[in-house]
């Protein structure tokens, strides 16, 4: 656990995302978010998990995607973000060679 990160309880996540507890449990069961702790009473969620939960609920509501599809979509979106970040870092390194 990152001591500098802010964490939220299960109830706080439900309130922050305006999502019923049963929906949050489904999201967890599909691995869309993976809280720390052994159950709803001890689960802790970081700020990124709040964002992912909101995104998952939006996809489910607006596009009527099932939870397994959302799990895949979010995984692919996260991978895309990582690849974009890596690509930008590599471009910056390459640019230094041409600027010299």
RAFENLIN-V462246 format. One record per pair of residues at least 4 apart in sequence whose ideal C-beta (glycine too) atoms are under 8 Angstrom apart, sorted by the first residue. I is the first residue (numbers start at 1). J is the second residue. Records with the same first field share a line. If there is no record, write none. Layout:
I = J / J
This chain:
1 = 5 / 7 / 36 / 44
2 = 46
5 = 46 / 47
6 = 46 / 47
7 = 36 / 44 / 45 / 46
8 = 12 / 13 / 16 / 44 / 45 / 46 / 47 / 49 / 50
9 = 13 / 43 / 44 / 45
10 = 14 / 21 / 24 / 35 / 40 / 41 / 43 / 45
11 = 15
12 = 16 / 45
13 = 17 / 19 / 24 / 43 / 45 / 49 / 50 / 53
14 = 18 / 19 / 20 / 21 / 24
16 = 50
17 = 24 / 50 / 53 / 54 / 57
19 = 23 / 24 / 53 / 57
20 = 24
21 = 25 / 40
22 = 26
23 = 27 / 57
24 = 28 / 53
25 = 29 / 40
26 = 30 / 67
27 = 32 / 33 / 53 / 56 / 57 / 67
28 = 32 / 33 / 34 / 35 / 43
29 = 67
30 = 67 / 68 / 70 / 71
31 = 71
32 = 52 / 53 / 56 / 67 / 70 / 71 / 74
33 = 45 / 49 / 52 / 53 / 56
35 = 43 / 44 / 45 / 49
36 = 43 / 44
37 = 41 / 42 / 43 / 44
38 = 42
39 = 43
45 = 49 / 50 / 53
46 = 50
47 = 51
48 = 52
49 = 53
50 = 54
51 = 55
52 = 56 / 74
53 = 57
54 = 58
55 = 59 / 74
56 = 60 / 67 / 70 / 74
57 = 61
58 = 62
59 = 63 / 65 / 70 / 73 / 74
60 = 64 / 65 / 66 / 67 / 70
65 = 69 / 70 / 73
66 = 70
67 = 71
68 = 72
69 = 73
70 = 74
71 = 75
72 = 76
73 = 77
74 = 78
75 = 79
76 = 80
77 = 81
78 = 82
79 = 83
80 = 84
81 = 85
82 = 86
83 = 87
84 = 88
85 = 89
86 = 90
87 = 91
88 = 92
89 = 93
90 = 94
91 = 95
92 = 96
93 = 97
94 = 98
95 = 99
96 = 100
